[in-house]
Amino acid sequence: MRFRVIIVSVLLMSCMVNAQSIKDKADHFFATGNFSKSIETYKTLEVLDDVYDDIAKAYIAIGNYGEGLAYYKKAISVSPEDLLLQYQYAKLLSKTKNYKEAHKRFSDLIQSDSLNPNFHYELGVILEKLQDSTALERFKTTFQLDSTHQKAIFKIGKRHLVKRRFKEAHAIIDVGLESYSENIELISLKAQAYYHQEYYTHSVVWFNKLLDLGEKSEFIHEKLSLSYAQNSDYKDAIYHREEALKFNPQDASALFVLGNYYAALSDFEKAEDYYKKSLKLRDVPLSDEYQKLGLVLNKQKKYKEAIEALKKAKKENPNDIMNSFFILRTKDAYYADVDAKIKLYEDFLKNEKNAPLKPYAELRLKELKEEKFLERD
């Protein structure tokens, strides 16, 4: 009898050692990224109760969320009191957009442990997906339970920014940056808050912090360009707008803005180049673009080209009296014959009776007539 007990014990021990060996091998496959092989190995165990969650994680790692959910359910059926399993299962439900079930699971978790900040945060994320305004209260609860919770701080700060509550946004963002000064998302919020407040000197500082941390995007360079331009720092504005263009070289609006910046620096050749590039990309050219092009051509005394551009501007927007006036002024500079100039102004005054620049046209017509009179003498 005693011999049989020993034999049984030895066999049980052997089975346990063999099972542990199989699990160790499966764990090794998982740790080295061979997830499918780890699943295959785990499933060779006679009893899977202790590895359901390992199999679930391996399925998630290869993107098979359906099997991941199925094995988490099996793991929970074996260990229903394990809050970590419940948490991981609820997160996967949320990730797979099973929001109703995820909502229930996280609500149950909060009932079990109301002081766990992540339970409140994850429920807030679900409520946000469901467009439920109470999501913010969950993020605030998370923050109250853990004042260093970066994700909750971002959610609260973003909501304040969207609602243009800038003072509150800065306050919560600063708290987050105290515990993690290189949080990219919070730095971005800070930069955007200053930008929308029109504190452009400050927004430049914070957008540059993002670049210093290795963040490069069309959005960052565009906002830096606009911020610099608001402070009339056109060289820096040009640099960052050109950097932004690298992400979207066919951005006609960005090309037009660059034309404006070069015009502000009196580099009219560059301005002309960018205006032309912008117009070439537009399916429906606008009056303003042609008008700007005409003006920089004027500055370079390219009067014939300027007249053509301004005519196109007038065709695009016949109601813009300034196009007619700019054509008039350009022809005045271009034509040599005084009589031709006089007729231009007479026609303008006849056709544009309510023009806001009528007094200037009348004064210029008087000057031209006096010039003609003097020529006769």
C-alpha positions in Angstrom: 0.0 0.0 0.0 2.8 2.4 1.0 4.6 1.5 -2.2 1.5 2.5 -4.3 1.3 5.8 -2.5 5.0 6.5 -3.3 4.4 5.6 -7.0 1.4 7.9 -7.2 3.3 10.7 -5.6 6.2 10.2 -8.0 3.9 10.2 -11.0 2.1 13.4 -9.7 5.5 15.1 -9.1 6.6 14.0 -12.6 3.4 15.5 -14.1 3.8 18.7 -12.2 7.5 19.0 -13.3 6.4 18.3 -16.9 3.6 20.8 -16.8 6.0 23.4 -15.3 8.5 22.7 -18.1 5.8 23.2 -20.7 4.7 26.4 -19.1 8.3 27.7 -18.9 8.8 26.9 -22.5 5.6 28.7 -23.5 6.6 31.7 -21.3 9.9 31.8 -23.1 8.2 31.9 -26.5 6.0 34.7 -25.2 8.9 36.7 -23.8 10.9 36.5 -27.0 7.9 37.6 -29.1 7.0 34.2 -30.6 3.4 34.6 -29.6 1.7 32.0 -31.9 4.2 29.4 -30.7 3.5 30.3 -27.1 -0.2 29.8 -27.6 0.4 26.5 -29.3 2.6 25.4 -26.3 0.3 26.6 -23.6 -2.6 24.6 -25.2 -0.6 21.3 -24.8 -1.0 21.5 -21.0 -3.6 19.1 -19.7 -5.1 21.8 -17.4 -5.4 25.4 -18.8 -7.0 27.1 -15.8 -3.8 28.8 -14.8 -2.8 30.0 -18.3 -6.0 31.3 -19.7 -4.9 34.9 -19.1 -1.4 34.1 -20.7 -3.2 32.7 -23.8 -5.4 35.8 -23.9 -2.4 38.1 -23.8 -0.6 36.2 -26.5 -3.7 36.4 -28.8 -3.9 40.2 -28.1 -0.2 40.5 -29.0 -0.9 39.1 -32.5 -4.0 41.2 -32.9 -6.6 38.5 -32.4 -8.9 40.4 -30.0 -11.8 38.0 -30.4 -9.8 35.1 -29.0 -8.3 37.4 -26.4 -11.7 38.3 -25.1 -12.8 34.6 -25.1 -9.8 33.5 -23.1 -10.1 36.4 -20.6 -13.7 35.2 -20.0 -12.4 31.7 -19.3 -9.8 33.1 -16.9 -12.4 35.2 -15.1 -14.7 32.1 -14.8 -11.9 30.4 -12.9 -10.9 33.4 -10.8 -13.9 35.7 -10.5 -12.4 37.7 -7.6 -9.2 38.6 -9.5 -9.6 42.4 -10.1 -6.6 42.5 -12.4 -8.2 40.0 -14.8 -11.4 42.0 -14.7 -9.5 45.2 -15.4 -7.7 43.7 -18.4 -10.9 42.2 -19.8 -12.7 45.5 -19.4 -9.9 47.4 -21.1 -10.0 45.0 -24.1 -13.8 45.4 -24.3 -13.3 49.2 -24.5 -10.5 48.8 -27.1 -12.8 46.6 -29.3 -15.6 49.2 -28.9 -17.9 47.0 -26.8 -18.6 50.1 -24.8 -21.8 49.0 -23.2 -20.3 45.9 -21.6 -17.0 47.7 -20.8 -19.1 50.4 -19.0 -20.7 47.7 -16.9 -17.4 46.0 -16.1 -15.7 49.3 -15.0 -18.7 50.3 -13.0 -18.5 47.0 -11.2 -14.7 47.5 -10.6 -15.4 50.9 -9.1 -17.9 49.3 -6.7 -15.2 46.8 -5.7 -12.4 49.4 -5.3 -13.6 53.1 -5.5 -10.1 54.4 -4.7 -8.4 53.0 -7.8 -7.8 56.0 -10.1 -7.4 54.0 -13.3 -10.9 52.4 -12.9 -12.4 56.0 -12.9 -10.1 57.0 -15.8 -11.0 54.1 -18.1 -14.7 54.6 -17.4 -14.2 58.3 -18.3 -12.7 57.2 -21.6 -15.7 55.0 -22.3 -18.2 57.8 -21.4 -16.2 60.1 -23.7 -16.6 57.6 -26.6 -20.3 57.5 -25.8 -20.3 61.4 -25.9 -21.5 61.4 -22.3 -20.6 64.8 -20.7 -20.1 63.1 -17.3 -16.8 61.8 -18.6 -15.1 64.9 -17.3 -16.3 64.1 -13.7 -14.6 60.8 -14.0 -11.3 62.4 -15.1 -11.6 64.9 -12.2 -12.1 62.0 -9.8 -9.0 60.3 -11.2 -7.1 63.5 -10.7 -8.4 63.8 -7.1 -7.2 60.3 -6.4 -3.9 60.7 -8.2 -2.7 64.3 -8.8 0.2 62.9 -11.0 -2.1 61.0 -13.4 -0.9 62.4 -16.7 -3.7 61.0 -18.9 -6.4 62.4 -16.7 -4.6 65.8 -16.5 -4.5 65.9 -20.3 -8.2 65.1 -20.6 -9.1 67.9 -18.2 -6.7 70.4 -19.7 -8.0 69.7 -23.2 -11.6 70.2 -22.1 -10.7 73.5 -20.6 -8.9 74.5 -23.7 -11.8 73.6 -26.0 -14.1 75.6 -23.8 -11.6 78.5 -23.9 -11.2 78.4 -20.1 -7.5 79.3 -20.4 -6.8 80.1 -16.8 -8.1 76.7 -15.7 -6.2 75.0 -18.6 -2.9 76.5 -17.6 -3.4 75.6 -13.9 -4.0 71.9 -14.5 -1.3 71.6 -17.2 1.2 73.2 -14.8 0.4 70.6 -12.2 1.0 67.8 -14.7 4.3 69.3 -15.9 5.5 69.5 -12.3 5.6 65.7 -12.2 6.6 65.1 -15.8 8.1 68.1 -17.4 8.6 66.5 -20.8 5.0 65.4 -21.4 4.5 66.1 -25.1 0.7 66.2 -25.0 0.7 68.7 -22.1 3.4 70.9 -23.7 1.3 70.9 -26.9 -1.8 72.0 -24.9 0.2 74.7 -23.2 1.4 76.0 -26.6 -2.1 75.9 -28.1 -3.6 77.7 -25.1 -1.1 80.6 -25.5 -1.7 80.7 -29.2 -5.5 81.0 -28.8 -5.0 83.6 -26.2 -3.0 85.5 -28.8 0.1 85.5 -26.5 2.3 84.7 -29.5 5.7 85.3 -27.7 4.7 82.6 -25.2 3.3 80.2 -27.8 6.6 80.4 -29.7 8.5 79.3 -26.6 6.2 76.3 -26.0 6.0 75.1 -29.6 9.8 75.3 -29.8 9.9 73.0 -26.7 8.1 70.4 -28.8 10.8 70.7 -31.5 13.5 70.4 -28.9 11.9 67.1 -27.7 12.1 65.7 -31.2 8.5 66.4 -32.2 8.1 67.5 -35.8 4.8 68.0 -37.6 3.1 70.2 -40.0 0.9 71.5 -37.2 3.8 72.6 -35.0 5.7 74.3 -37.8 2.5 76.0 -39.1 1.6 77.4 -35.6 5.1 78.5 -35.0 5.1 80.3 -38.4 1.8 82.0 -37.6 3.0 83.0 -34.1 6.3 84.5 -35.5 4.3 86.4 -38.2 2.0 87.9 -35.5 5.2 89.4 -33.9 6.4 90.5 -37.4 9.4 88.0 -37.2 8.9 87.2 -40.8 12.3 85.4 -41.3 11.4 82.8 -38.7 7.8 82.7 -40.0 9.1 81.9 -43.4 11.5 79.2 -42.1 8.7 77.3 -40.2 6.2 77.7 -43.0 8.6 76.2 -45.4 9.2 73.4 -42.9 5.5 72.8 -42.8 5.3 72.7 -46.6 7.6 69.6 -46.5 4.7 67.7 -45.1 2.3 69.0 -47.7 4.1 70.5 -50.7 0.8 71.1 -52.6 -0.7 73.3 -49.9 -1.8 76.3 -52.0 -2.8 78.4 -49.0 0.6 77.9 -47.3 2.3 79.0 -50.6 0.2 82.1 -50.6 1.0 82.9 -47.0 4.7 82.6 -47.8 4.1 85.1 -50.6 2.7 87.5 -48.0 5.7 87.1 -45.7 8.2 87.7 -48.5 6.2 90.8 -49.5 6.4 92.1 -45.9 10.2 91.8 -46.2 10.1 93.6 -49.5 11.5 90.5 -51.3 9.0 90.9 -54.1 10.7 88.4 -56.5 10.2 85.6 -53.9 6.7 86.9 -53.2 5.9 86.7 -56.9 7.2 83.2 -57.1 5.1 81.9 -54.2 1.9 83.7 -55.4 2.3 82.1 -58.8 2.9 78.7 -57.3 -0.2 79.1 -55.2 -2.4 80.2 -58.1 -1.1 77.3 -60.2 -2.3 74.8 -57.6 -5.8 76.3 -57.2 -8.7 74.9 -59.2 -10.6 78.1 -58.7 -8.2 81.1 -58.3 -9.5 83.8 -56.0 -9.5 87.6 -56.4 -7.3 88.2 -53.4 -4.5 86.0 -54.7 -4.4 87.7 -58.1 -4.6 91.1 -56.4 -1.6 90.3 -54.2 0.3 89.1 -57.2 -0.5 92.3 -59.1 0.8 94.4 -56.2 4.2 92.7 -55.9 4.6 92.8 -59.7 3.9 96.5 -59.4 6.6 96.9 -56.8 9.1 95.4 -59.3 7.8 97.7 -62.1 6.5 94.7 -64.1 3.5 96.8 -65.0 2.3 94.7 -68.0 2.2 91.5 -66.0 0.6 93.4 -63.0 -2.2 94.6 -65.2 -2.9 91.1 -66.4 -3.0 89.7 -62.9 -5.3 92.5 -61.7 -7.6 92.0 -64.6 -7.9 88.4 -63.5 -8.6 89.5 -59.9 -11.4 91.8 -61.2 -12.8 89.0 -63.2 -12.9 86.8 -60.1 -14.6 89.5 -58.1 -16.1 92.3 -60.2 -17.5 93.9 -57.0 -14.1 94.6 -55.5 -13.6 98.3 -56.3 -9.9 98.0 -55.3 -9.1 95.8 -58.3 -10.3 98.6 -60.6 -8.4 101.2 -58.7 -5.1 99.1 -58.7 -5.5 98.6 -62.5 -5.9 102.3 -62.8 -2.8 103.1 -60.8 -0.8 100.5 -62.6 -1.7 101.8 -66.0 -1.0 105.3 -64.8 2.6 104.2 -64.0 2.9 102.1 -67.2 1.5 104.5 -69.8 3.7 107.3 -71.1 0.9 109.3 -72.9 -0.7 111.9 -70.6 -3.9 112.0 -72.7 -4.3 108.3 -72.3 -3.8 108.7 -68.5 -6.4 111.5 -68.3 -8.9 109.3 -70.2 -8.3 106.4 -67.7 -9.2 108.6 -64.7 -12.2 110.2 -66.5 -13.5 106.7 -67.3 -12.9 105.5 -63.7 -14.7 108.5 -62.2 -17.6 108.0 -64.7 -17.9 104.3 -64.0 -17.1 104.2 -60.3 -19.1 107.1 -59.0 -19.3 105.7 -55.4 -15.6 104.6 -55.2 -14.1 105.3 -51.7 -10.9 106.5 -53.5 -12.8 108.9 -55.7 -11.1 112.0 -54.1 -7.7 110.5 -54.9 -8.7 109.9 -58.5 -10.1 113.4 -58.8 -6.8 114.9 -57.4 -4.7 112.8 -59.8 -6.9 113.8 -62.7 -6.3 117.4 -61.8 -2.5 116.9 -61.6 -2.5 115.2 -65.1 -4.5 118.1 -66.6 -2.1 120.6 -65.1 0.8 118.5 -66.4 -0.7 118.6 -69.9 -1.3 122.3 -69.7 2.4 122.9 -68.8 3.5 120.8 -71.7 1.7 123.1 -74.1 3.6 126.1 -72.7 
